[in-house]
């Protein structure tokens, strides 16, 4: 699914690994980004009379009021500096149509950080970042299938680099298809992202500003 914008995919093995925190860090340090969070819809879409609540057959986009609600990941993205935020939920068969509808709502040319494993194969992306907090309690099948596509592995760990390095090597032994071009280490709750990682992603997402 081609889009005339730079797209960064952020994936994780399970909830709680630090994907949302990582995206918020990016938004604080790279100006001008939008974000799209995608999740399965286990229930019927909520009905709404708001004009900005787009409802499809098997997907829906949350309206602006819900996106700003305190405590939601999308509200955190706005607070961190996102220029535009969307949240798309989909049921079986609705991912492609919902993704296309969501992307059309972003201003032209705005780079988008997409937090989703399911959408990776439908996107032309500049990089795929796997955020992992060791030891991973599981790697869901949708993420496992994407390991060959991972360009950047971010170990969300303490600042003991030897431990993080050992964890990265263990992961690559356990999952031979995981061969990232770059491996990074950071405790996302206590320290900033590596400056080299920020520089790399800034150049990929905003090539005209290099």
N, C-alpha and C positions, 0 to 999 in steps of 0.2 A: 504494500500500500504506500505509494510514493507521496511525499508531501514536500512542498518547497520551503523547508525550514530545517534547521539542525535539531536532531532528536537524540537525547541520551536516555538509555534504558537502565533502570535500577531494579535489581532483583535480589531475592533473599531466599534462604532455605525454608524459612517458617516465620511466623509472626514473632515480634520481639527481638529480632536480630539487629535492628538499628537502621533500617531503610529510611524511615521517616525522619529520624534525627540527622542522618547523612544528607538527605535532600534539603533540610532546613539549613544545614551548614553551607551547602552550595549557594542557596539563595542569599545568605548573608554576605557572601564573599564574591559572588559573580552577579553583577547587576544586570537586569533586563531579561530574566528568565521567567517562563511560565511553567506550571506543573499540571500534570494529569494523573490522577489516582484512579485505578481501575480495580473493581472487586466483583466477585460473583453476586448475583441477586438471588437470595434464597427464598424471598417472598415476592409477591406481586408488587409492581411499582406503585409508589404512593401517587394518588391522584392530586392534581394541583391545578388551580386556575391561573397561576402566574404565567405570563407570556414567555418567561425565560426558562421554564421547566419543560424541556423537550422530552416527550415520551415516544418511544418506538415500540414495535411489536415485542421485541425481546431485550430491550435495553431502556435505560432512562438516565438523564443527566440531572443531578441535584440542582435545585434552584439556588440563587445567590444567597438568600436569607439563611438557608441551611449550611452553606459553605462557611459562613462567618460565625456559626455558633461556637461559643467557648468550649474548649476541650476537644474539638474535632481536629484531625490532622490538617484539613484544608484551612482552618483558621490559623493554625501554626504557620502554614505556608505564606498566607497573607502577611502575618506579623513579621516573618523573616524577610519579606521584600519581594515576593512573587508579583509580577505585573499582571498576571491572569492565572486563575485556578479553575479547573474543572474536576468533577468527580463523576465517573461513569460506572454504573452497575449493569451487569448483563446476565441473561440466562442463556441456556444452550442455543446456539445459532445466532446470537445477537452481538457477538464480539466485534466482528468486522464492521457492521453497520454502525454500531455505537462508537467505535473508535473513529470512524470517518466523520460522524456527526460532531464528536467532541473536538477533533482537530480543526474543523471549520469554524469553531467559535473563538479560536485564538487569533489575536491581531496578526496581520501578515508579517512574516519575517521573524516573529518572536520565537527564539529557541525554546523547546519544551523538554522538561524532564518527566519521563513517563515511569511511574512506579507500578510495575506490573510484570509478572512472568509470562502470562498468557498472551500478551500483545507483542512480545519481542519479534516473533517470526513474521509479523504483519508490517513491521516498520523498517524503514531505511534509517539506521541509526549510526551515529558517529562513534559510539562506544557502548559496551555493556558492562556495568559495574555490579559485581556480586558482593553484597555486604554480608559478612558472616561473623557471628560471635562464637568463639570456641568455648567448649566443644559443642558442635551442632547437635541438637537432640534428634534431628531428622533432616532429610532433604526431600522435600515434596517432589513427586514425579514431574510436575511441570517445570520445576527448576533443574532437576537432574538432566532432563532432555536438553537444556540450554547450556550446559557446562562447556561444550566445545565453542560456543559463541562468546564466552566471557573474555573480555579484553583486559579488565582491571579487577583484581581481587583485593578487597579491603577487609583486613582482619580487624574487627572491632574488639580490641583487647587492651590490656594495660600497656604501659610504655616499656615493658621488659622485652626488648627487641628479640633477644635470643629465643624466648618462649614463643613469640609470634612467628618468628622464622621457622622454628621447629613445627609449629602448627601448620604453616603453609606447606611445608614439605610433606607432612603426614597426609594432608588433604590431597595433594597431587599423587601420592602413592595409592591412597584409597580410591581416588577417582581419576583414573588415567586420562580421561577426556578433558579434565580441567588443566589447561595449559595457558594461563593468562600471560599477556605480554608484560604486565606490570603488577607487582604485588606491593600493597601499602599497609601500614600499621597505624592505628590510632585508637585511643579510648574516646569514643564519641561523646561521652558524658563529661569528660574532664579535660580534654585537650583539643586544640584546633586540628583541622585536617592538614596533612603535609602540604607545604607550599608548592612542592613539585607537582602534586596531584591537582591542586587548584589551577596551577599554570597550564598543565596539560589539558584539563577539561575546558578551561576558559578559551584556549586556542582552538579547540575542536568546535565548541558551541558558538563562538563569536570570531570566526576566522578573519572577518573584515577589520577587526579592532586590534589585530596583532601589530 
